Amino acid sequence: MKRKRMTHRRRRRSGGTVGNRKVSKVMREYKRGQLRSSRGGKVRSRKQAVAIALSEARAAGARIPKRRRRR
């Protein structure tokens, strides 16, 4: 079976290993109930946990795509 080659744009959009490691670490904390928001309260939603993980990865210098704007 032939493998599809990734286009330049698609390859660039994917996050790197630093981002993946950071997201998995934060999600583990979330599942254990240890993840806290910047205000000090416990994080309750999965979406909020992912947002925290991505922002921490960006701060660590990971190449993560820009945030999507909400309508």
N, C-alpha and C positions, 0 to 999 in steps of 0.2 A: 504494500500500500504506500502511495506517495505521501510524503509529509509536506504540509504547506509551509512555505517560507514566511517568516514574519516580515511584514512591511516595516519600513523605517519608523513610521508614525506609531505603529502598534508596539514595537519593541521599546520605544521611548516612553510610552505611557505607563508601562508596568512598573510597579515598585521594586526596589532592590532587596537584597538580603537583610540590610539593616532595618528597613521598614517592616519586613516580615517578622524578624526576630522581636522587634519592639511591640508589634501588634499581638503576637502570641504571648509575650510576657504579660502585657496589660490584661489580655483576656483571661489568662490564668488567674491573675489577681481578682478580676471581676467574679469569676466562677467561685473562688474561695470566699468572696465577700470582704476582701481586704482593700478594694479599690476605693479611693476617696477623691472627691472633686476638689477644686482649688479652694472652695469655701470650707472644706473640712467635712462635708456631709457624705454619706455613703452613696455611691453610684447605683441606681436601680435599673436603668434601662441599658440594653445591649448597644443601642445606637450611640448613646452617650459614651459608653466605654470605648467603642471604636473611634469616636471623634477624639477622645483623649489620647488614645494610642497613636493616631496619625499626627496629632499636633506635637506630641513628644518626639516622634520620629523625625518630623520636620525640624524641630529644634536641635536634634542630634546631628542634623546634616544629611538625612536620607533624601533621596530624590523621589518625592511623592507628588503625584499630580495635584494641581491646585484644587481648592475647595470648590464644590459646585454651589452656585448661588441658588437659594430657595426663592420660589415665586410667591 
